[in-house]
Amino acid sequence: MKTKLVAIIGQTAVGKTEFSLKLAKKLNAEIISVDSRQVYRHLNVGADKISAEIRAVIPHHLIDVAEPDEIFSAADFAALAQKAIKEIKAINKTPLLVGGTPFYYKALLGTLHEDLPKDETLRKELEREIEEKGLAALHAELESVDPVSAARIHPNDPVRTMRAVEIYRLTGKPAGWWYEHQNRKEPPYDILYIGLTRNRDELYENIAKRVRQQFENGYPEEVRWLLEHGCDEKLPALQGFGYRELVNYLKGRCTYEEALEGDIRSTKAFSRRQMTWFKHFEPCVWYNLSEMKTEEVLLDAAAKCKTFLSEEQTCE
Protein backbone atom coordinates (compact mmCIF):
# COMPACT_ATOMS: atom_id res chain seq x y z
CA MET A 1 0.00 0.00 0.00
CA LYS A 2 1.18 3.52 -0.75
CA THR A 3 2.40 5.70 2.09
CA LYS A 4 -0.16 8.37 2.88
CA LEU A 5 1.03 11.94 3.31
CA VAL A 6 -0.53 15.33 3.93
CA ALA A 7 0.60 18.50 2.16
CA ILE A 8 -0.30 22.17 2.55
CA ILE A 9 -0.23 24.04 -0.75
CA GLY A 10 -1.22 27.51 -1.88
CA GLN A 11 0.08 30.78 -3.21
CA THR A 12 2.91 32.75 -1.69
CA ALA A 13 1.80 34.97 1.25
CA VAL A 14 -1.47 33.07 1.65
CA GLY A 15 -0.55 31.94 5.17
CA LYS A 16 0.82 28.42 4.70
CA THR A 17 3.58 28.73 7.31
CA GLU A 18 1.42 29.91 10.20
CA PHE A 19 -1.29 27.39 9.36
CA SER A 20 1.22 24.55 9.05
CA LEU A 21 2.53 25.09 12.59
CA LYS A 22 -0.98 24.79 14.00
CA LEU A 23 -1.83 21.74 11.92
CA ALA A 24 1.49 20.09 12.79
CA LYS A 25 0.58 20.20 16.48
CA LYS A 26 -2.77 18.55 15.84
CA LEU A 27 -1.23 15.81 13.69
CA ASN A 28 1.91 15.23 15.79
CA ALA A 29 3.85 16.11 12.66
CA GLU A 30 7.28 17.19 11.54
CA ILE A 31 7.39 19.53 8.57
CA ILE A 32 9.16 18.95 5.27
CA SER A 33 9.73 22.24 3.45
CA VAL A 34 8.78 22.09 -0.23
CA ASP A 35 10.34 25.41 -1.13
CA SER A 36 13.06 25.97 -3.74
CA ARG A 37 14.46 28.97 -1.83
CA GLN A 38 14.57 27.54 1.66
CA VAL A 39 16.93 24.75 0.64
CA TYR A 40 19.74 27.34 0.39
CA ARG A 41 21.81 28.45 3.35
CA HIS A 42 22.10 32.21 3.91
CA LEU A 43 18.87 32.93 2.01
CA ASN A 44 16.90 33.74 5.14
CA VAL A 45 14.95 36.98 4.83
CA GLY A 46 14.04 36.52 1.17
CA ALA A 47 13.05 32.90 1.70
CA ASP A 48 10.92 33.66 4.78
CA LYS A 49 12.48 30.84 6.77
CA ILE A 50 10.91 29.89 10.03
CA SER A 51 12.98 30.83 13.08
CA ALA A 52 15.39 28.44 14.74
CA GLU A 53 13.39 28.77 17.97
CA ILE A 54 10.22 27.46 16.31
CA ARG A 55 12.15 24.74 14.50
CA ALA A 56 13.44 23.55 17.85
CA VAL A 57 9.84 22.89 18.90
CA ILE A 58 8.47 21.65 15.56
CA PRO A 59 11.30 20.08 13.52
CA HIS A 60 11.59 21.19 9.91
CA HIS A 61 13.40 19.25 7.18
CA LEU A 62 15.01 20.33 3.88
CA ILE A 63 15.90 23.80 5.08
CA ASP A 64 19.55 24.91 4.68
CA VAL A 65 20.67 21.79 2.82
CA ALA A 66 22.62 23.47 0.00
CA GLU A 67 25.04 26.35 -0.50
CA PRO A 68 23.90 29.28 -2.66
CA ASP A 69 26.46 28.41 -5.34
CA GLU A 70 25.18 24.83 -5.65
CA ILE A 71 22.67 23.64 -8.22
CA PHE A 72 19.92 22.02 -6.17
CA SER A 73 17.57 20.11 -8.44
CA ALA A 74 14.11 18.62 -8.16
CA ALA A 75 15.77 15.21 -8.20
CA ASP A 76 17.89 16.25 -5.20
CA PHE A 77 14.74 17.36 -3.41
CA ALA A 78 12.95 14.09 -4.09
CA ALA A 79 15.85 12.02 -2.74
CA LEU A 80 16.17 14.06 0.47
CA ALA A 81 12.40 14.22 0.98
CA GLN A 82 12.08 10.44 0.69
CA LYS A 83 14.79 10.06 3.33
CA ALA A 84 13.06 12.57 5.64
CA ILE A 85 9.70 10.83 5.25
CA LYS A 86 11.20 7.51 6.32
CA GLU A 87 12.95 9.11 9.31
CA ILE A 88 9.79 10.89 10.49
CA LYS A 89 7.62 7.80 10.18
CA ALA A 90 10.26 5.74 11.99
CA ILE A 91 9.61 7.78 15.15
CA ASN A 92 5.83 7.46 14.72
CA LYS A 93 5.27 11.04 13.64
CA THR A 94 3.43 12.41 10.62
CA PRO A 95 5.38 13.88 7.69
CA LEU A 96 3.71 17.17 6.74
CA LEU A 97 4.76 18.65 3.39
CA VAL A 98 4.49 22.44 3.27
CA GLY A 99 5.44 24.73 0.43
CA GLY A 100 4.69 26.28 -2.91
CA THR A 101 7.15 24.72 -5.38
CA PRO A 102 4.96 22.57 -7.64
CA PHE A 103 7.68 20.66 -9.50
CA TYR A 104 9.20 19.52 -6.19
CA TYR A 105 5.91 17.76 -5.43
CA LYS A 106 5.87 16.25 -8.91
CA ALA A 107 9.44 15.01 -8.55
CA LEU A 108 8.57 13.36 -5.24
CA LEU A 109 5.60 11.61 -6.82
CA GLY A 110 7.56 10.60 -9.89
CA THR A 111 5.30 12.60 -12.20
CA LEU A 112 7.55 15.52 -13.11
CA HIS A 113 7.66 14.25 -16.69
CA GLU A 114 4.03 15.31 -17.05
CA ASP A 115 4.91 18.97 -16.58
CA LEU A 116 8.63 19.58 -16.69
CA PRO A 117 9.31 22.99 -15.12
CA LYS A 118 9.95 26.25 -16.93
CA ASP A 119 11.62 29.37 -15.64
CA GLU A 120 11.35 32.63 -17.55
CA THR A 121 14.30 34.16 -15.69
CA LEU A 122 16.54 31.24 -16.59
CA ARG A 123 15.34 31.38 -20.18
CA LYS A 124 16.37 35.04 -20.43
CA GLU A 125 19.74 34.13 -18.93
CA LEU A 126 20.21 31.44 -21.58
CA GLU A 127 19.36 33.97 -24.26
CA ARG A 128 22.03 36.28 -22.86
CA GLU A 129 24.53 33.43 -22.85
CA ILE A 130 23.84 32.79 -26.52
CA GLU A 131 24.36 36.48 -27.28
CA GLU A 132 27.64 36.59 -25.34
CA LYS A 133 29.14 33.17 -26.07
CA GLY A 134 27.26 31.90 -29.10
CA LEU A 135 24.79 29.07 -29.63
CA ALA A 136 27.60 26.58 -30.23
CA ALA A 137 28.79 26.99 -26.62
CA LEU A 138 25.32 26.29 -25.22
CA HIS A 139 24.88 23.27 -27.48
CA ALA A 140 28.28 22.01 -26.30
CA GLU A 141 27.10 22.30 -22.71
CA LEU A 142 23.99 20.31 -23.63
CA GLU A 143 26.16 17.63 -25.20
CA SER A 144 28.11 17.28 -21.96
CA VAL A 145 25.03 16.90 -19.70
CA ASP A 146 22.46 15.40 -22.07
CA PRO A 147 24.14 13.76 -25.08
CA VAL A 148 20.93 12.07 -26.17
CA SER A 149 19.09 15.39 -26.57
CA ALA A 150 22.18 17.02 -28.09
CA ALA A 151 22.31 14.34 -30.78
CA ARG A 152 18.62 14.87 -31.52
CA ILE A 153 18.65 18.69 -31.54
CA HIS A 154 20.32 20.49 -34.44
CA PRO A 155 23.22 22.73 -33.35
CA ASN A 156 21.49 25.67 -35.06
CA ASP A 157 18.21 25.24 -33.15
CA PRO A 158 18.32 27.77 -30.28
CA VAL A 159 14.79 27.15 -28.98
CA ARG A 160 15.10 23.40 -28.42
CA THR A 161 18.70 23.73 -27.21
CA MET A 162 17.67 26.29 -24.59
CA ARG A 163 14.70 24.17 -23.47
CA ALA A 164 16.84 21.06 -23.01
CA VAL A 165 19.47 22.98 -21.03
CA GLU A 166 16.72 24.69 -19.02
CA ILE A 167 15.26 21.33 -17.96
CA TYR A 168 18.66 20.06 -16.92
CA ARG A 169 19.58 23.14 -14.90
CA LEU A 170 16.22 23.19 -13.12
CA THR A 171 15.96 19.49 -12.33
CA GLY A 172 19.51 18.12 -12.41
CA LYS A 173 18.48 15.43 -14.89
CA PRO A 174 17.97 15.44 -18.66
CA ALA A 175 14.38 15.40 -19.91
CA GLY A 176 14.78 11.86 -21.24
CA TRP A 177 15.67 10.59 -17.78
CA TRP A 178 12.38 11.85 -16.35
CA TYR A 179 10.34 10.31 -19.16
CA GLU A 180 12.07 6.94 -18.91
CA HIS A 181 12.58 6.43 -15.19
CA GLN A 182 9.44 8.01 -13.76
CA ASN A 183 7.09 5.99 -15.91
CA ARG A 184 8.33 2.66 -14.61
CA LYS A 185 6.39 2.45 -11.37
CA GLU A 186 3.43 3.88 -9.56
CA PRO A 187 4.08 6.88 -7.31
CA PRO A 188 5.06 5.60 -3.84
CA TYR A 189 2.91 8.17 -2.04
CA ASP A 190 -0.75 9.01 -1.78
CA ILE A 191 -1.05 12.68 -0.86
CA LEU A 192 -4.02 14.61 0.50
CA TYR A 193 -3.51 18.27 -0.35
CA ILE A 194 -4.86 20.97 1.92
CA GLY A 195 -5.15 24.01 -0.32
CA LEU A 196 -5.21 27.51 1.11
CA THR A 197 -6.37 30.52 -0.87
CA ARG A 198 -7.54 34.09 -0.31
CA ASN A 199 -9.49 36.62 -2.29
CA ARG A 200 -7.17 38.30 -4.78
CA ASP A 201 -7.28 41.79 -3.27
CA GLU A 202 -6.38 40.47 0.18
CA LEU A 203 -3.66 38.20 -1.19
CA TYR A 204 -2.08 41.04 -3.15
CA GLU A 205 -2.24 43.25 -0.06
CA ASN A 206 -0.46 40.52 1.91
CA ILE A 207 2.21 40.22 -0.78
CA ALA A 208 2.91 43.96 -0.82
CA LYS A 209 3.00 44.11 2.98
CA ARG A 210 5.38 41.16 3.24
CA VAL A 211 7.77 42.47 0.59
CA ARG A 212 7.95 45.86 2.32
CA GLN A 213 8.65 44.15 5.65
CA GLN A 214 11.41 42.09 4.06
CA PHE A 215 13.03 45.18 2.57
CA GLU A 216 12.88 46.94 5.94
CA ASN A 217 14.16 43.93 7.90
CA GLY A 218 17.45 43.12 6.26
CA TYR A 219 16.68 41.86 2.77
CA PRO A 220 19.02 44.32 0.97
CA GLU A 221 21.75 43.59 3.52
CA GLU A 222 21.29 39.86 3.00
CA VAL A 223 21.77 40.19 -0.77
CA ARG A 224 24.77 42.50 -0.28
CA TRP A 225 26.36 39.90 2.03
CA LEU A 226 25.82 37.16 -0.56
CA LEU A 227 27.45 39.23 -3.30
CA GLU A 228 30.36 40.22 -1.06
CA HIS A 229 30.96 36.57 -0.16
CA GLY A 230 31.43 35.45 -3.73
CA CYS A 231 27.93 34.59 -4.90
CA ASP A 232 27.63 35.41 -8.58
CA GLU A 233 24.44 37.24 -9.48
CA LYS A 234 23.80 34.63 -12.21
CA LEU A 235 23.47 31.79 -9.70
CA PRO A 236 19.99 30.20 -9.68
CA ALA A 237 19.71 31.08 -5.98
CA LEU A 238 19.92 34.78 -6.85
CA GLN A 239 17.73 34.67 -9.94
CA GLY A 240 14.41 34.44 -8.10
CA PHE A 241 12.10 37.41 -7.66
CA GLY A 242 13.25 39.80 -4.97
CA TYR A 243 16.85 38.64 -5.10
CA ARG A 244 17.29 39.67 -8.73
CA GLU A 245 15.65 43.06 -8.12
CA LEU A 246 17.91 43.72 -5.13
CA VAL A 247 20.98 42.66 -7.09
CA ASN A 248 20.05 45.29 -9.67
CA TYR A 249 19.62 47.88 -6.92
CA LEU A 250 22.95 47.06 -5.31
CA LYS A 251 24.65 47.14 -8.71
CA GLY A 252 23.24 50.61 -9.31
CA ARG A 253 20.90 49.56 -12.11
CA CYS A 254 17.73 50.75 -10.39
CA THR A 255 16.57 52.66 -7.32
CA TYR A 256 15.52 51.13 -4.00
CA GLU A 257 11.88 51.96 -4.73
CA GLU A 258 12.09 50.43 -8.20
CA ALA A 259 13.51 47.23 -6.71
CA LEU A 260 10.75 47.16 -4.10
CA GLU A 261 7.96 47.67 -6.61
CA GLY A 262 9.58 45.22 -9.01
CA ASP A 263 9.64 42.54 -6.32
CA ILE A 264 5.96 43.13 -5.53
CA ARG A 265 5.01 42.84 -9.22
CA SER A 266 7.10 39.71 -9.72
CA THR A 267 5.70 38.07 -6.59
CA LYS A 268 2.13 38.74 -7.70
CA ALA A 269 2.88 37.24 -11.11
CA PHE A 270 4.43 34.19 -9.46
CA SER A 271 1.35 33.76 -7.25
CA ARG A 272 -0.84 33.63 -10.36
CA ARG A 273 1.35 30.92 -11.89
CA GLN A 274 1.25 28.95 -8.65
CA MET A 275 -2.55 28.85 -8.71
CA THR A 276 -2.50 27.68 -12.31
CA TRP A 277 -0.27 24.77 -11.30
CA PHE A 278 -1.94 23.87 -8.02
CA LYS A 279 -5.50 23.76 -9.35
CA HIS A 280 -4.55 20.46 -11.01
CA PHE A 281 -3.34 18.84 -7.76
CA GLU A 282 -5.72 16.09 -6.56
CA PRO A 283 -7.17 15.12 -4.19
CA CYS A 284 -7.25 18.59 -2.68
CA VAL A 285 -9.55 20.24 -0.14
CA TRP A 286 -9.54 24.01 -0.70
CA TYR A 287 -10.19 26.60 2.00
CA ASN A 288 -10.58 30.34 1.41
CA LEU A 289 -9.02 32.07 4.40
CA SER A 290 -10.73 35.31 3.41
CA GLU A 291 -14.12 33.74 3.96
CA MET A 292 -13.52 31.31 6.83
CA LYS A 293 -11.99 31.72 10.27
CA THR A 294 -8.58 30.10 10.60
CA GLU A 295 -9.68 28.02 13.60
CA GLU A 296 -12.67 26.72 11.67
CA VAL A 297 -10.44 25.73 8.76
CA LEU A 298 -7.93 24.14 11.11
CA LEU A 299 -10.50 21.92 12.83
CA ASP A 300 -12.02 20.75 9.55
CA ALA A 301 -8.66 20.17 7.87
CA ALA A 302 -7.28 18.28 10.87
CA ALA A 303 -10.31 16.00 10.94
CA LYS A 304 -10.01 15.24 7.22
CA CYS A 305 -6.27 14.60 7.55
CA LYS A 306 -6.72 12.21 10.47
CA THR A 307 -9.38 10.25 8.61
CA PHE A 308 -7.18 10.07 5.52
CA LEU A 309 -4.10 8.97 7.47
CA SER A 310 -6.04 6.38 9.47
CA GLU A 311 -6.89 4.52 6.28
CA GLU A 312 -3.23 3.56 5.94
CA GLN A 313 -3.08 2.28 9.51
CA THR A 314 -6.27 0.26 9.03
CA CYS A 315 -4.77 -1.52 6.04
CA GLU A 316 -1.45 -2.33 7.72
C-alpha positions as CSV (number, residue, x, y, z in Angstrom):
1,M,0.0,0.0,0.0
2,K,1.2,3.5,-0.8
3,T,2.4,5.7,2.1
4,K,-0.2,8.4,2.9
5,L,1.0,11.9,3.3
6,V,-0.5,15.3,3.9
7,A,0.6,18.5,2.2
8,I,-0.3,22.2,2.6
9,I,-0.2,24.0,-0.7
10,G,-1.2,27.5,-1.9
11,Q,0.1,30.8,-3.2
12,T,2.9,32.7,-1.7
13,A,1.8,35.0,1.3
14,V,-1.5,33.1,1.6
15,G,-0.5,31.9,5.2
16,K,0.8,28.4,4.7
17,T,3.6,28.7,7.3
18,E,1.4,29.9,10.2
19,F,-1.3,27.4,9.4
20,S,1.2,24.5,9.0
21,L,2.5,25.1,12.6
22,K,-1.0,24.8,14.0
23,L,-1.8,21.7,11.9
24,A,1.5,20.1,12.8
25,K,0.6,20.2,16.5
26,K,-2.8,18.6,15.8
27,L,-1.2,15.8,13.7
28,N,1.9,15.2,15.8
29,A,3.8,16.1,12.7
30,E,7.3,17.2,11.5
31,I,7.4,19.5,8.6
32,I,9.2,19.0,5.3
33,S,9.7,22.2,3.5
34,V,8.8,22.1,-0.2
35,D,10.3,25.4,-1.1
36,S,13.1,26.0,-3.7
37,R,14.5,29.0,-1.8
38,Q,14.6,27.5,1.7
39,V,16.9,24.7,0.6
40,Y,19.7,27.3,0.4
41,R,21.8,28.4,3.4
42,H,22.1,32.2,3.9
43,L,18.9,32.9,2.0
44,N,16.9,33.7,5.1
45,V,15.0,37.0,4.8
46,G,14.0,36.5,1.2
47,A,13.1,32.9,1.7
48,D,10.9,33.7,4.8
49,K,12.5,30.8,6.8
50,I,10.9,29.9,10.0
51,S,13.0,30.8,13.1
52,A,15.4,28.4,14.7
53,E,13.4,28.8,18.0
54,I,10.2,27.5,16.3
55,R,12.1,24.7,14.5
56,A,13.4,23.5,17.9
57,V,9.8,22.9,18.9
58,I,8.5,21.7,15.6
59,P,11.3,20.1,13.5
60,H,11.6,21.2,9.9
61,H,13.4,19.3,7.2
62,L,15.0,20.3,3.9
63,I,15.9,23.8,5.1
64,D,19.5,24.9,4.7
65,V,20.7,21.8,2.8
66,A,22.6,23.5,0.0
67,E,25.0,26.3,-0.5
68,P,23.9,29.3,-2.7
69,D,26.5,28.4,-5.3
70,E,25.2,24.8,-5.7
71,I,22.7,23.6,-8.2
72,F,19.9,22.0,-6.2
73,S,17.6,20.1,-8.4
74,A,14.1,18.6,-8.2
75,A,15.8,15.2,-8.2
76,D,17.9,16.3,-5.2
77,F,14.7,17.4,-3.4
78,A,12.9,14.1,-4.1
79,A,15.9,12.0,-2.7
80,L,16.2,14.1,0.5
81,A,12.4,14.2,1.0
82,Q,12.1,10.4,0.7
83,K,14.8,10.1,3.3
84,A,13.1,12.6,5.6
85,I,9.7,10.8,5.3
86,K,11.2,7.5,6.3
87,E,12.9,9.1,9.3
88,I,9.8,10.9,10.5
89,K,7.6,7.8,10.2
90,A,10.3,5.7,12.0
91,I,9.6,7.8,15.1
92,N,5.8,7.5,14.7
93,K,5.3,11.0,13.6
94,T,3.4,12.4,10.6
95,P,5.4,13.9,7.7
96,L,3.7,17.2,6.7
97,L,4.8,18.6,3.4
98,V,4.5,22.4,3.3
99,G,5.4,24.7,0.4
100,G,4.7,26.3,-2.9
101,T,7.2,24.7,-5.4
102,P,5.0,22.6,-7.6
103,F,7.7,20.7,-9.5
104,Y,9.2,19.5,-6.2
105,Y,5.9,17.8,-5.4
106,K,5.9,16.3,-8.9
107,A,9.4,15.0,-8.6
108,L,8.6,13.4,-5.2
109,L,5.6,11.6,-6.8
110,G,7.6,10.6,-9.9
111,T,5.3,12.6,-12.2
112,L,7.5,15.5,-13.1
113,H,7.7,14.3,-16.7
114,E,4.0,15.3,-17.0
115,D,4.9,19.0,-16.6
116,L,8.6,19.6,-16.7
117,P,9.3,23.0,-15.1
118,K,9.9,26.2,-16.9
119,D,11.6,29.4,-15.6
120,E,11.3,32.6,-17.6
121,T,14.3,34.2,-15.7
122,L,16.5,31.2,-16.6
123,R,15.3,31.4,-20.2
124,K,16.4,35.0,-20.4
125,E,19.7,34.1,-18.9
126,L,20.2,31.4,-21.6
127,E,19.4,34.0,-24.3
128,R,22.0,36.3,-22.9
129,E,24.5,33.4,-22.8
130,I,23.8,32.8,-26.5
131,E,24.4,36.5,-27.3
132,E,27.6,36.6,-25.3
133,K,29.1,33.2,-26.1
134,G,27.3,31.9,-29.1
135,L,24.8,29.1,-29.6
136,A,27.6,26.6,-30.2
137,A,28.8,27.0,-26.6
138,L,25.3,26.3,-25.2
139,H,24.9,23.3,-27.5
140,A,28.3,22.0,-26.3
141,E,27.1,22.3,-22.7
142,L,24.0,20.3,-23.6
143,E,26.2,17.6,-25.2
144,S,28.1,17.3,-22.0
145,V,25.0,16.9,-19.7
146,D,22.5,15.4,-22.1
147,P,24.1,13.8,-25.1
148,V,20.9,12.1,-26.2
149,S,19.1,15.4,-26.6
150,A,22.2,17.0,-28.1
151,A,22.3,14.3,-30.8
152,R,18.6,14.9,-31.5
153,I,18.7,18.7,-31.5
154,H,20.3,20.5,-34.4
155,P,23.2,22.7,-33.3
156,N,21.5,25.7,-35.1
157,D,18.2,25.2,-33.2
158,P,18.3,27.8,-30.3
159,V,14.8,27.2,-29.0
160,R,15.1,23.4,-28.4
161,T,18.7,23.7,-27.2
162,M,17.7,26.3,-24.6
163,R,14.7,24.2,-23.5
164,A,16.8,21.1,-23.0
165,V,19.5,23.0,-21.0
166,E,16.7,24.7,-19.0
167,I,15.3,21.3,-18.0
168,Y,18.7,20.1,-16.9
169,R,19.6,23.1,-14.9
170,L,16.2,23.2,-13.1
171,T,16.0,19.5,-12.3
172,G,19.5,18.1,-12.4
173,K,18.5,15.4,-14.9
174,P,18.0,15.4,-18.7
175,A,14.4,15.4,-19.9
176,G,14.8,11.9,-21.2
177,W,15.7,10.6,-17.8
178,W,12.4,11.9,-16.3
179,Y,10.3,10.3,-19.2
180,E,12.1,6.9,-18.9
181,H,12.6,6.4,-15.2
182,Q,9.4,8.0,-13.8
183,N,7.1,6.0,-15.9
184,R,8.3,2.7,-14.6
185,K,6.4,2.5,-11.4
186,E,3.4,3.9,-9.6
187,P,4.1,6.9,-7.3
188,P,5.1,5.6,-3.8
189,Y,2.9,8.2,-2.0
190,D,-0.8,9.0,-1.8
191,I,-1.1,12.7,-0.9
192,L,-4.0,14.6,0.5
193,Y,-3.5,18.3,-0.4
194,I,-4.9,21.0,1.9
195,G,-5.1,24.0,-0.3
196,L,-5.2,27.5,1.1
197,T,-6.4,30.5,-0.9
198,R,-7.5,34.1,-0.3
199,N,-9.5,36.6,-2.3
200,R,-7.2,38.3,-4.8
201,D,-7.3,41.8,-3.3
202,E,-6.4,40.5,0.2
203,L,-3.7,38.2,-1.2
204,Y,-2.1,41.0,-3.2
205,E,-2.2,43.2,-0.1
206,N,-0.5,40.5,1.9
207,I,2.2,40.2,-0.8
208,A,2.9,44.0,-0.8
209,K,3.0,44.1,3.0
210,R,5.4,41.2,3.2
211,V,7.8,42.5,0.6
212,R,8.0,45.9,2.3
213,Q,8.7,44.1,5.6
214,Q,11.4,42.1,4.1
215,F,13.0,45.2,2.6
216,E,12.9,46.9,5.9
217,N,14.2,43.9,7.9
218,G,17.5,43.1,6.3
219,Y,16.7,41.9,2.8
220,P,19.0,44.3,1.0
221,E,21.8,43.6,3.5
222,E,21.3,39.9,3.0
223,V,21.8,40.2,-0.8
224,R,24.8,42.5,-0.3
225,W,26.4,39.9,2.0
226,L,25.8,37.2,-0.6
227,L,27.5,39.2,-3.3
228,E,30.4,40.2,-1.1
229,H,31.0,36.6,-0.2
230,G,31.4,35.5,-3.7
231,C,27.9,34.6,-4.9
232,D,27.6,35.4,-8.6
233,E,24.4,37.2,-9.5
234,K,23.8,34.6,-12.2
235,L,23.5,31.8,-9.7
236,P,20.0,30.2,-9.7
237,A,19.7,31.1,-6.0
238,L,19.9,34.8,-6.9
239,Q,17.7,34.7,-9.9
240,G,14.4,34.4,-8.1
241,F,12.1,37.4,-7.7
242,G,13.3,39.8,-5.0
243,Y,16.8,38.6,-5.1
244,R,17.3,39.7,-8.7
245,E,15.7,43.1,-8.1
246,L,17.9,43.7,-5.1
247,V,21.0,42.7,-7.1
248,N,20.0,45.3,-9.7
249,Y,19.6,47.9,-6.9
250,L,22.9,47.1,-5.3
251,K,24.6,47.1,-8.7
252,G,23.2,50.6,-9.3
253,R,20.9,49.6,-12.1
254,C,17.7,50.7,-10.4
255,T,16.6,52.7,-7.3
256,Y,15.5,51.1,-4.0
257,E,11.9,52.0,-4.7
258,E,12.1,50.4,-8.2
259,A,13.5,47.2,-6.7
260,L,10.8,47.2,-4.1
261,E,8.0,47.7,-6.6
262,G,9.6,45.2,-9.0
263,D,9.6,42.5,-6.3
264,I,6.0,43.1,-5.5
265,R,5.0,42.8,-9.2
266,S,7.1,39.7,-9.7
267,T,5.7,38.1,-6.6
268,K,2.1,38.7,-7.7
269,A,2.9,37.2,-11.1
270,F,4.4,34.2,-9.5
271,S,1.4,33.8,-7.2
272,R,-0.8,33.6,-10.4
273,R,1.4,30.9,-11.9
274,Q,1.2,28.9,-8.7
275,M,-2.5,28.8,-8.7
276,T,-2.5,27.7,-12.3
277,W,-0.3,24.8,-11.3
278,F,-1.9,23.9,-8.0
279,K,-5.5,23.8,-9.3
280,H,-4.5,20.5,-11.0
281,F,-3.3,18.8,-7.8
282,E,-5.7,16.1,-6.6
283,P,-7.2,15.1,-4.2
284,C,-7.3,18.6,-2.7
285,V,-9.5,20.2,-0.1
286,W,-9.5,24.0,-0.7
287,Y,-10.2,26.6,2.0
288,N,-10.6,30.3,1.4
289,L,-9.0,32.1,4.4
290,S,-10.7,35.3,3.4
291,E,-14.1,33.7,4.0
292,M,-13.5,31.3,6.8
293,K,-12.0,31.7,10.3
294,T,-8.6,30.1,10.6
295,E,-9.7,28.0,13.6
296,E,-12.7,26.7,11.7
297,V,-10.4,25.7,8.8
298,L,-7.9,24.1,11.1
299,L,-10.5,21.9,12.8
300,D,-12.0,20.8,9.6
301,A,-8.7,20.2,7.9
302,A,-7.3,18.3,10.9
303,A,-10.3,16.0,10.9
304,K,-10.0,15.2,7.2
305,C,-6.3,14.6,7.5
306,K,-6.7,12.2,10.5
307,T,-9.4,10.3,8.6
308,F,-7.2,10.1,5.5
309,L,-4.1,9.0,7.5
310,S,-6.0,6.4,9.5
311,E,-6.9,4.5,6.3
312,E,-3.2,3.6,5.9
313,Q,-3.1,2.3,9.5
314,T,-6.3,0.3,9.0
315,C,-4.8,-1.5,6.0
316,E,-1.5,-2.3,7.7
